[in-house]
Amino acid sequence: MLESLVVLCVFVAMAGWVLATRALAVETVLVVGLWLVVGGLAFGVPTGLVYHLVLRRSLLRRGDLPARWWLRPTQLNERIPEADRRLVLGFCYAGAAGFLVTLLGCVVVGIGAWRSF
């Protein structure tokens, strides 16, 4: 199942590349990329912040919060109590999705900039 999803994502990316480089105006590509960056940041930054807060709260309740935990918080995911796991990891994955949308927007802006030459 995961392999099928990867193949589908590759085909969608290839079709998007063709669409962005051939069919759309440069201004449209740049605007779409900008909105993807803004949307990804607007979604990913708050959810990432909430992830850090609920992870901290969960590990504090358990008495298992190390010093400088915020530097590599995902390494602490296995320490999350089972009762809090769904909530904490839900915000983790949502923040990661926002980050990926931001990266996609940066790639689309790069394509638009490349086409403008």
C-alpha positions as CSV (number, residue, x, y, z in Angstrom):
1,M,0.0,0.0,0.0
2,L,2.8,2.5,0.9
3,E,4.6,1.7,-2.3
4,S,1.4,2.5,-4.3
5,L,1.1,5.8,-2.5
6,V,4.7,6.7,-3.3
7,V,4.3,5.8,-7.0
8,L,1.1,7.9,-7.1
9,C,2.9,10.9,-5.5
10,V,5.7,10.6,-8.0
11,F,3.2,10.7,-10.9
12,V,1.4,13.6,-9.4
13,A,4.7,15.5,-8.9
14,M,5.7,14.8,-12.5
15,A,2.3,16.0,-13.8
16,G,2.6,19.1,-11.6
17,W,6.1,19.8,-12.9
18,V,4.8,19.7,-16.5
19,L,1.8,21.8,-15.7
20,A,4.0,24.4,-13.9
21,T,6.6,24.6,-16.6
22,R,4.4,24.4,-19.7
23,A,0.8,25.3,-19.2
24,L,0.6,28.0,-16.6
25,A,1.8,31.6,-16.8
26,V,4.9,32.4,-14.8
27,E,2.9,34.8,-12.6
28,T,0.4,32.1,-11.8
29,V,3.1,29.7,-10.8
30,L,4.7,32.3,-8.5
31,V,1.4,33.2,-6.9
32,V,0.4,29.6,-6.3
33,G,3.9,28.9,-4.8
34,L,3.6,31.9,-2.5
35,W,0.2,30.9,-1.3
36,L,1.5,27.3,-0.6
37,V,4.3,28.8,1.5
38,V,2.0,31.1,3.4
39,G,-0.6,28.4,3.9
40,G,2.0,25.8,5.0
41,L,3.5,28.2,7.5
42,A,0.1,29.4,8.8
43,F,-0.9,25.8,9.5
44,G,2.5,24.2,10.3
45,V,3.9,26.7,12.8
46,P,0.9,26.8,15.2
47,T,0.5,23.0,15.0
48,G,4.2,22.5,15.6
49,L,4.0,24.8,18.6
50,V,1.0,22.9,20.0
51,Y,2.9,19.7,19.5
52,H,5.8,20.9,21.6
53,L,3.4,22.1,24.3
54,V,1.4,18.9,24.5
55,L,4.6,16.8,24.3
56,R,6.0,18.8,27.2
57,R,2.8,18.5,29.3
58,S,2.7,14.7,28.6
59,L,6.3,14.1,29.6
60,L,6.1,16.4,32.6
61,R,3.1,14.4,33.9
62,R,5.1,11.3,33.6
63,G,8.2,12.9,35.1
64,D,10.3,12.1,32.1
65,L,11.2,15.5,30.6
66,P,14.9,15.7,29.9
67,A,16.9,19.0,29.7
68,R,16.9,20.6,26.3
69,W,14.1,18.4,25.1
70,W,13.0,20.9,22.5
71,L,16.1,20.4,20.4
72,R,15.1,16.9,19.2
73,P,11.6,16.4,20.4
74,T,10.8,13.5,18.0
75,Q,13.3,11.4,19.7
76,L,11.1,11.5,22.7
77,N,8.0,10.2,20.9
78,E,8.5,6.7,22.2
79,R,8.4,8.0,25.8
80,I,4.8,9.4,25.3
81,P,2.3,7.6,27.5
82,E,-0.2,5.5,25.6
83,A,-3.1,7.7,26.8
84,D,-1.5,10.8,25.3
85,R,0.0,9.3,22.2
86,R,-2.8,10.0,19.7
87,L,-3.1,13.6,20.6
88,V,0.6,14.4,20.7
89,L,1.4,12.5,17.5
90,G,-1.6,14.0,15.8
91,F,-0.1,17.5,16.3
92,C,3.3,16.2,15.3
93,Y,2.0,14.8,12.0
94,A,-0.1,17.9,11.3
95,G,3.0,20.1,11.9
96,A,5.0,17.9,9.6
97,A,2.3,18.2,6.9
98,G,2.4,22.0,7.2
99,F,6.2,21.8,6.8
100,L,5.9,19.7,3.6
101,V,3.3,22.1,2.1
102,T,5.8,24.9,2.8
103,L,8.6,23.0,1.1
104,L,6.3,22.3,-1.9
105,G,5.5,26.0,-2.1
106,C,9.2,26.8,-2.1
107,V,9.7,24.3,-5.0
108,V,6.9,25.9,-6.9
109,V,8.3,29.4,-6.4
110,G,11.6,28.1,-7.6
111,I,10.0,26.7,-10.7
112,G,8.4,30.0,-11.4
113,A,11.6,31.9,-10.8
114,W,13.5,29.5,-13.1
115,R,10.8,30.0,-15.8
116,S,11.1,33.8,-15.6
117,F,14.6,33.8,-17.0
